[in-house]
C-alpha cells in the first residue's frame, strides 16, 4: 500500500511530537528531588509515631457511635 507524501509527513510529524512529549516528561521526572529509601523510611516512621494517638485502628473509637464501621441496627416491626 503506497502512502502519499503528505501522509508520510503527517506520520513523521506526529511521531516527532510524541517523542518531544516523552522527552519533556522524562525531563520533568529527572528534575524531581529524590531522597534515599532509608531517609523515606525514617520519615514515615516519624510520621506514624507522631500520629499514632489519632489512629482509630490502634487506639479504638471514643464511642460506638464514632465508629463508622459498626453494624447498623435494623428496625423490626412487631
Phi, psi and omega in degrees: 000121180272133178258145178289162180299322180291325178294319178296317180296318178299319179295320180294318179295317179298316179296320179296319178296319178297318180294324177295318178297317178297316180297316179296319178297317178296323177295318177299316181294324180292334182278351181292133178292130183249149172232160181288157180299320181298322177291320178298318179296317178298318178297319179294317179297319178297315180299315180298316180297318181291334185247010185293334179288343179266356185273110183294335178289335179268317187255353180084184182257151182294327176211165180296328180289336180283347182277110180287350183259005182294156176290134179280135178282141181260149179274138175237138179257135179261000000 
